Amino acid sequence: MKNKLLAVMFGAVLVLGACGGDKADKGNEGTSGGGETASVDAEKIVQTSCVGCHGGNLGGQGNAPSLNDVGSRLSESEIHDVLKNGRGNMPGGLVKEDQLDAVAKYLSEKK
């Protein structure tokens, strides 16, 4: 019985984890230069991808620093690089490639 429950929970986690990438909006990106920032809800991505380590209010916890003022410490391109490649204890690739620009811009505005 426990194995079935564990299998159902694992399956639910996989399904819910896959919900972040809505490919239906691909034709509605609407930014100049081919970027995808218009169709990406950067705040939602931050709330689902970053709060686990940086805290619910992004104030930092444990080894993860506060993101509330990250824009005053790092430029948008530096934030993009950290999101893509990681830094310190943070692994790269937590934000999907097609969402990096929007999330980096959103975080760079937190000062």
DADAHU-V54354 format. One record per residue. N is the residue number from 1. RES is the residue in three letters. OMEGA is omega in whole degrees, -180 to 180 (NA if undefined). Layout:
<<N:RES:OMEGA> <N:RES:OMEGA>>
This chain:
<<1:MET:180> <2:LYS:180> <3:ASN:178> <4:LYS:179> <5:LEU:179> <6:LEU:179> <7:ALA:178> <8:VAL:180> <9:MET:179> <10:PHE:178> <11:GLY:179> <12:ALA:178> <13:VAL:179> <14:LEU:-180> <15:VAL:-179> <16:LEU:178> <17:GLY:-180> <18:ALA:-176> <19:CYS:-176> <20:GLY:-176> <21:GLY:179> <22:ASP:-177> <23:LYS:180> <24:ALA:-178> <25:ASP:-175> <26:LYS:-179> <27:GLY:-175> <28:ASN:-175> <29:GLU:166> <30:GLY:175> <31:THR:177> <32:SER:178> <33:GLY:176> <34:GLY:179> <35:GLY:-176> <36:GLU:-174> <37:THR:-177> <38:ALA:-176> <39:SER:-177> <40:VAL:176> <41:ASP:-174> <42:ALA:-180> <43:GLU:179> <44:LYS:179> <45:ILE:178> <46:VAL:-179> <47:GLN:-180> <48:THR:-174> <49:SER:-170> <50:CYS:-173> <51:VAL:180> <52:GLY:-180> <53:CYS:-175> <54:HIS:177> <55:GLY:-177> <56:GLY:178> <57:ASN:-179> <58:LEU:-178> <59:GLY:-180> <60:GLY:175> <61:GLN:-179> <62:GLY:180> <63:ASN:-178> <64:ALA:-178> <65:PRO:176> <66:SER:174> <67:LEU:-178> <68:ASN:-180> <69:ASP:-175> <70:VAL:179> <71:GLY:177> <72:SER:-180> <73:ARG:-177> <74:LEU:175> <75:SER:178> <76:GLU:-180> <77:SER:176> <78:GLU:177> <79:ILE:177> <80:HIS:-179> <81:ASP:179> <82:VAL:179> <83:LEU:-176> <84:LYS:-171> <85:ASN:-177> <86:GLY:178> <87:ARG:-180> <88:GLY:180> <89:ASN:-178> <90:MET:177> <91:PRO:175> <92:GLY:174> <93:GLY:178> <94:LEU:177> <95:VAL:-178> <96:LYS:-177> <97:GLU:-177> <98:ASP:179> <99:GLN:-174> <100:LEU:-177> <101:ASP:-178> <102:ALA:-179> <103:VAL:178> <104:ALA:178> <105:LYS:-180> <106:TYR:-178> <107:LEU:180> <108:SER:179> <109:GLU:178> <110:LYS:-176> <111:LYS:NA>>
